[in-house]
Amino acid sequence: MRSGAKVAIVGGVFVVVAGGVGYGGYNLWNGVTGGNKTVETRSQEDAPKRTGPVTPDEVTTTARDFLAAWAAGEPEKAGQLTNDPVTAEPAVAAYRAGASVTEATITPGAPVGPKVPFTVKATITYEGVSKPWSYASELTVVRGQTTGRPLVKWAPSVIHPKLTAAGTLRTGMAKAASVMAVDKNGDELSVEKYPSLAPIIAELRTRYASKTGGTVGVETWIESGSETVPDTTVLVLRKGKPGTLKTTIDPDVQAAAEKAVKAYGQAAVAAIEPSTGAIRAVANSPAGGFNTAFLGKQAPGSTMKIVTATMMMQQGLAKPDSQVECPAEASWKGVPFHNLKNFKIDGGTFTESFQRSCNTAFLKSSLGPLSDKDMEDTILGETARRSFGIGLNWQVGVETVDGSVPESAGGETAASYIGQGRIQMSALNVASLSATAKNGGFLQPYLVAKSLDDREFAEADPLSREVAKGLRTMMNAAATNGTAAEAMAGVPTPKGAKTGSAEVDGQTTSNSWFTGYSGDLAAAAVVEAGGHGGDSAGKVVAGVLKAG
């Protein structure tokens, strides 16, 4: 074996070390395999094809050989030890060339079945700047379908756990200067304290670094390969001077939001100041990954009745004190609908149907009269756009999904009136519904001031005084004596809310939705498979509103 590298078995756990790696001409093959590649290949071809699960010895040997080839800077050999050499070889090569790795020490842990965890301790050097870099990953050994040989199951995450098929490791001068995002008070928003903000701060850096006066440093990053996905910095070799970017985040509300969603496996919440549209909090569980609160596309359930109630009042179909029918069941064009546990209200008002979330009241009081006007399939979407800004091009400062209420037909139209069908909303969209009701008109939510880049905000028509008052009356009834009352019990007045649950194909428990306002703060949350709106999403929203 050549000087400077060793492969050894220590107490049953192998250790692969390649120090001062001379990429290019450095060859560990003889030391790892014991010599003659031609003889080995011939013996494998002559041997009968193996089948069945890989053995512990095969796992250990295959992982050792692959990691040694990788550590030695031999991408072709590393690639041939995987089940996808065409993809693996350039990925291993890019580790050295793209990331400027000059030394690599790879230490495997004890195999667990076919999986082998390992740690990487590398040195990255760029234009005279060097810095150590360490992380953990794992590989899996499988049996090749064609040859029967044990091979590493190729995945980009073998090289680095955050690397994707479209991604590439790079080291160089950063594409953008560092950005120190600060809250509305001017204090730094750290991702350690507010982990849900990690993807948002990364996107803010990409969009606004040139406008904040910072200077670039030297970094190692994962280039996403997509214009819509921010690159991920994994190591800073030399810091640049960060620019300062002020956001609308309220630190107390953000902290409450982070804490509230953490209680659930899949949850999202957003909070808005109704009088301005300023976004005061955004949080997701799990934190730091996909920003469901801004980018989610999910049926909002009965929280959509805020829009449907607005449409009904604008069309003269109902007022808060109007008597409406609320039977246990109703159907529209052959599609049956029912209330939760088939409850009914005899001789009740529109407010009572809203506060108890009576599905059938919204269908019987709307669809029949609207069908005479030939507008039943389009009016809900028009109301959502015209009065609530849903589906318009929101310019928040980062990417958002701005909601969709498409034209529908038949039973799908009825489903849309109670927040099912093809309607798609995010937590931010639904929070804006409450904010619009509280404010009396839509103000586009925003995270950074529009003066920073002169972007145009989406606009909608203000609600009439009568409609706005009617919405607040019904939402207050739901919050004080209806389906939202338990969750909103400790929330300060003036307050209003609406619960929702949305059925999802293939999911035994519905998604939990809840939206509400208190004072000058509105919020909405969704908890996947959380059940009734007040059961889980209601707790999230209440926790956020209390912090405001």
N, C-alpha and C positions, 0 to 999 in steps of 0.2 A: 504494500500500500504506500502511496506517495506521502511525503512529509506534509504535516499540517492538518491532516484529517484522520478520523478514526471512526470505526463502527464497532461497538463492543456490546456484549451481553453482560448485564450487571444484575445479579440476583433475579434472573428471569425477566427483567424489563430491559428492552434494548434502548440504547442511547445513540443518536446520530448526531455527530458534531462535524461541522465544516467551518473551520476558522480561517480567516484571511482567504476566502474563497477566490480562486483564480478562474473566474467564469471564462468559458470558451474552450480552453485546452485541458481543463482539469477533469480527470476521469476516475470515478470510483468503481467502475464496473468490476474490475478484477477483484478488488478488495471485498465487494459485497457478495458476488456470486461464486467466487472461488475460481474464476479463470475463463475457460474457453466458451465464448458465446455460441460459436458454431456447433460445438458438441452438445451444448445444452439445448439449443433449438432442435437439433436432430433427435435427441432423446425424447423431447416433448412430443415431436411429431410421431415417433414410433410407439410411444406409450398410449394405452387406451384412453379415450376421452373420459375424464372424471365427471361425475354427476353428484347431485345432492348438495347439502349445505357445505360451505367452506369449513375447514377444520381449524382449530386454534393455531396449529403450526403454520397453516397457509396464511392465516390472518397476520400473524407476527412477521413472517418472512416477506410477504407482499408489501405490507406497510413499511417495513424497514427498507426494502429496496427502493420503493417509490420516494420515501422521504430522503434517503441518501442521494438519489439522483437529483432531486429538487435542490437539496442543500448544496450539491456540487455544481449547480448551474448547468445541468445537462437535460434540457427540456425534451429532447427527442426520446431519451431513455425513460424519463418520467412519464411521458405521454404513452409510450408503449406498454407501460405497466397499469394503464387504465382501460376502461371499457369504451372510451371515446378518445382515442389518441389524436384525431384530427382537431378536436376542440381543445384538448388538454395541453398539447405541446405549445401552441402560441400563448396560452394563458400562463404557463410556467415561465416561458421565455420573457413575457412582459413583466413578470415579477422582478426580474433582474434589471432589464433595460428600462422599462417604464418607470419603475419606482426607485431606481438608482440604489439598489441594495448592494452593498459592498461586502458584508459579512452576514452569515446566517447560521444560527445554532438552533436545531430542531430537536426537541426532547419529547419522545412519545411517552404516554402513560400506559397503564395496564389495559389491555384490550377488554372490552365488555361485549362478549359475543363477537359479531363481525365488525364492531365499531372500535376505532382506536383514537382516543383523544391525544392531543399533542400541544405543546407550547412552542412558539417561535420567538427567538430573541435575535433581532437583526440590527444592523447598523445601516443607516441611510446617509449617503454623502452626496451633496450637490453644491458645486462651485465653492468648494472649501469649507462648507458647513456640514458637520456630521452630528447625528443624534441617534441614540438607541431607540429601538421600537420593539415592543413586545405585545403579544396577544395569544389567545388560545383558539384552537379550532379542532376539528375531528374529521376522520375519513371513515369510509365503510368499505369493506372488502366483499366482493360478490364473485360468483362463478360466471365466467364468460359463457354466453349462450352458444357461441360457435365452437370455441376451442376447449371449453371446460376448464380453462386455466383460472386460478384465482387472480382477480384484478381489482384495482381501486375503482369504486363507482364514482365516475367523474361528476363533480358539481363545482361551480366557481367558489362556493363557500369553503371548499377545501383549502384554497389559497388564503382566503380571508373571510370570516363569517358574514361580513356585510357586502361582499362582492356578489354581483348578479351576472347573469349571462350577457347582458348588454354593457356591463361596467368594465372599466379598466383602471388599474392602479397607475397613478402618475405622481411624479415629484418635480417641482419646479417653482417658479415664481407664481404666487397665487393669482388666479384669474381676477379676483376682486379683493379689495381691501377688507380687513376685518371691520365688523360693525358691532358696536355696543348698543344693543337695543335697551331703551330705558322705559320705565312706566310713566304714567301721566304726571308723576311727581318728580321725574328726572333721575330716579334710582335705577341701577342696572337690573335687568331681567336675566338672571342666570338660569341656564338649563338644569343646573344641579338643584336649584330651589323650585323651579317650575318646569319639570321635564316635558310636559305637554307642549311647551313652546319651542322645543328643539327644531322641528321641521319648519315652523313659521319663521324663526329667527334666521335659519339657513336661507329661506326664500327671500326674506327681507334683505339679506346681504347681497344676494344675486341681483336683486332689482335696484337697490338704492345705494350700494357701496360708493358709486361714483359721485353721489350727491351729498355725501356726509363728511368729506374732507379727510378720509383715512388714506394710508399708504400700504402697499402690498408687502407681504413677507414671503418666506420660503416655506412651502407646505408639501405634505404628501396627502393625496386625496383619491377617492374613488370617483372617477368620471362616470356619470350615470349613463351616458349614451342617449339621453333624452332631453329635449329642450324644455319639457314641462316638469322634470324631476331634478331638484337641486343636487349638485355634487356633494359628497360627504367627506369632510376633512378628517383624516385619521391620525395625523401627526403634524405638529408645527415645529419646524426646524429653526426658523427665525421669525419672531413676531414682527408684524408691521404695526403701524400706528392706527388703532381703530378709530373710525368715525362714530359719531353719536347720532342715533336715530330715535326720535321720540315717538312712542306709541300711545294708544289710548287706554292701555291695560291699567286696571286698578289693582294694586298689589294685594289688598285684603280680599277682594272678590275673586281674584285669580287663585289665591291660596285656598279659599273655601271651595272653589271649583275643583282644584286638583285633589283635595281631600275627599270630596263627595263622590267623584267617579271612581276613585281607587277601591271603593267597596264592591265594585262589580267587574266582572271579567271583560265585558264588551259594553262600553258606555261612552256617551259624548254629551257635552253641555256647552252652551254659549250664552253670554249675557250682554245686553245692550242697554244703553241709556236712552230712553224713549225721546227725551226732549232734544237730543242732538244726533242720535244715531251712532255715537261712539261705542265701540266694542270694549266692554270692561273685562271680559274673561272668555277664555276658550280652553277646554280641557278634554282629554280623551283617556280612556283606559282600553288597552294598554297605552302608556304614555310614550311619546317620542317617535311613534311610527306614523301610520296613515292618519291624516287629520280628518277623522270622520265628522267632527263638528262642523267643518266648513265644506267638506267634499262628499259627504254621505248622500246617497240617493235611495231613500226609503219611503214607503207609504207612511204618512203621518197619523193614520187613524183618526179618531174623533177630534183631535186638535184642529182638523180641517173645518170643523163646524163653525169656527170663528169666521171663516170666509163664506161658508154656506149661509150662515145667519145674516151676514152683511148683504149678500145677494138677495135674500128673502126680504129684508127690510127695504132695500133699494127698489125692489120690484113691487112693493106694496103687498106682499104675500103674508106678512106677519109683523107684529110689533111685540115688544116684550110682554105686554099684558093681553095679547090676543089669545083667544081660546083655540087650541089646536088638538087634533086627534093624536093619541099615542097608544095604538093597539099593541099587543104583544108581538104580532107578526104583520108583515106587509110584503107585497110583491110588486115588481115592476117588469113588464114585458116577459113574464114567465119566470123571473128570477126571484126566489124568496129571500127575505131579510127578516131578522128578528132582533129583539133587544136582549141585553145580558140577562140570563136566567128567565127570559121571556116575561119581564115585568111589563106592566102597562100603567097608564095614568088616565083616570076617568075625569073628564071635564077640566083638565089642567090648562095652564097658560103656556105660551111659548118659552117664557123664562123657566118654568118648571121642567119643561122638556130639555132645555139646554143644560140646566144645572144637574139633571140626572142622566144626561147624555142619551136621550131617547132617539134611536136610529129611525124608527118608523115615522116619527113626527116630521123629521126633516124630509123624508121621502114623500109622504102623503100631502104635505102642505106645499111642496115645491113642484114635483114632477107633473102632477095632473094639470095645474094651472099653466105651467110653462109649456106643456105640450101643445096647448091651444095657440100659443104664440110662436111655435116652431123654433124655440131657442133653448130647449132643455139640454142639448148636447154641447153647447158652446158658451153659455152664459157664465158658468162657474169659472172657466179659464179666463174669460174677459174680466170678471170681477177680481180675480186673483192678480191679474196684471195691472188693471186700471186703478184699483184701490190699495193693493198691497205690494206692488212692485215685483211680484213673483214672475220669474221668467225673463226679466229685463237683464241688461248687462251690468251687474253690480261691479263697481271699481273699488274694492275694499282696500287694496294695497297688496294683497296676496291672492292666489287663485281660490275661487269659491265656486260652488255649484249653486245656481240662483233659483232653483226650483222649477218644476214643470207640472202644469195642469193641462194636459192635451185634450183636444176634442175627443169625444167619446160617443158611444152609441149603445142602445139597448140597456141590458142589465149593468154594463160597465159604467154607464152614466149614473145610475143609482148608486153604485159602489163608490164612485168618485165623490158624491155628495157627503159621504161619511168617511172620506179619507182613505179609501181603498182603491182598487183598480190600478190604473197606470200613473197615478199621481206620485211624484217623487219630491222629497224635501230633505233638507239637512236640518240639524239642530239650530243653526244660525237662521235659516229661513223661518222656522217655526217661532223662534224667539222674536223675530221681526213682526210676526203676526200680532203677538201680545203688545209689542212696543207701539205698533201702529194704532191698535185699539186704545191704548193708554194715552197716546199723544194726540189722537184725533186725525192722524195723517201719517203717511209713510215718509220716513227719512232713511235714505240708504245707509246701512251700517258701514262703518269704516274703521280701519286699524291705524292708519297713518294719515296725516292731513293731506287733503287733495292739493294744497298749494305746493307740496313737495315736487309734484310732477305734472301739475295742471290737468289731471284727469277729470273727466266729466262724470258726475254722479247720476245714477238712475233716478228718475222722478215719476211720481204717480199723483193722481188727483186726491185732494184731501177728502176725508169723510165728511158728510154733512153733520151738523151738530146733533141732529136727532139720531142718526145712525151710530155715531161715536158714543153718545150717551147710552143708547140701547145696548151696545156691546159691553160697555163697562158695567151696566146694571146686571146683565146676565152673567158676566164673568165673576162679578162680586158674589152673586148668588151661588155659583158653583164653588167658590172659594170659602164661603161661610156656612153654607147649608146644603152642599151638594157633593158630587163625587170627589171634589178636590179638597173638601173641608178638613179631613184628617191631616193631610200633608201640610196644608197651609195654616194649621191651627196656631203656630207660634210666630207667623210672619206678620210684621206690622202693617197696619192699614195706612192709606187706602190700598186695597189689594184686589186682584182678580185672577182667575185661573181657568184652565180647561184640561181635562184628562183625555187620554187616548190610548187605545191598544190596537195594534195592526197585525192581522194574521199574515203569516209568511209561509209560502208553499214549502213543504218538507220540514217545517218547524212545529213541534207539538205545542209549544207555548208562544203566545203572541209577544211582539215587541211592545215594551212599555214606553209611552210618550206622555209628556206633561209640559205645559207652558203656563207662565203666569207673570204677574208684575206686582211690585210693592214699591210705593213711592215713585222714584225716578229710576227704577231698574226693572228690566224685563229679562226673562231667561226661559230657555227650553232645554229639555234633555230627552235622550232616547237611551234605553237600556235594552240590549238585544235579549230576547227570551225572558224579559222581566215581568211579563204578565200584565195585570191591570195598571193603568197609568199612575194611580196613586200609590201603588205598592212599592215601586222602586224609583222610577223617574221622578215621581213627586218628591221623594226624599232628597234627591239630588238638587232639584230646583229650589226647594225650600231652604236647603243649606246655603245655596248661593245668594238667594234673596235676603236672608238674614244678615249676610256679611255686608250688604249694601247700605 
